[in-house]
Amino acid sequence: MAREIFGDVEMKWSKDHFPFTDPSFELEIFYNNEWLEILGSGVIHDEVMTSGSRNIDQEVGWAFGLGLERWAMKLYDIDDIR
């Protein structure tokens, strides 16, 4: 999806930290001569899953967020999206 929107860009996965996932990763792309985080993701902590009434013996949760407003800001040169 990132290549479809941003073109043939260099990409890399990096370890990151998000409060409710472990391990956590982010997808970065090299766009307009800078590295941009465009997606955060990770495996949801067991405590979060059980708080949501999920059975951790049978399920694994995967969280991700695209940050679409950041994509729009970069693609359309928007300084302040508010």
TAZISUL-V951112 format. One line per field, one symbol per residue. phi: phi as a letter, one per 40 degrees, with the letter a starting at -180 (. if undefined). burial: + if it has 9 or more other C-alpha atoms within 8 Angstrom, else -. Layout:
phi->???
burial->???
This chain:
phi->.cccccgcbcbacbcabbcbbacbbbbbbcbfgacbcbabaiccddccccccgccccbbbbbbaacgdccccdccbfccbcc
burial->-----+--+-------+---+++++++++++-----+++++++++--+++-----+------+-------+++---------
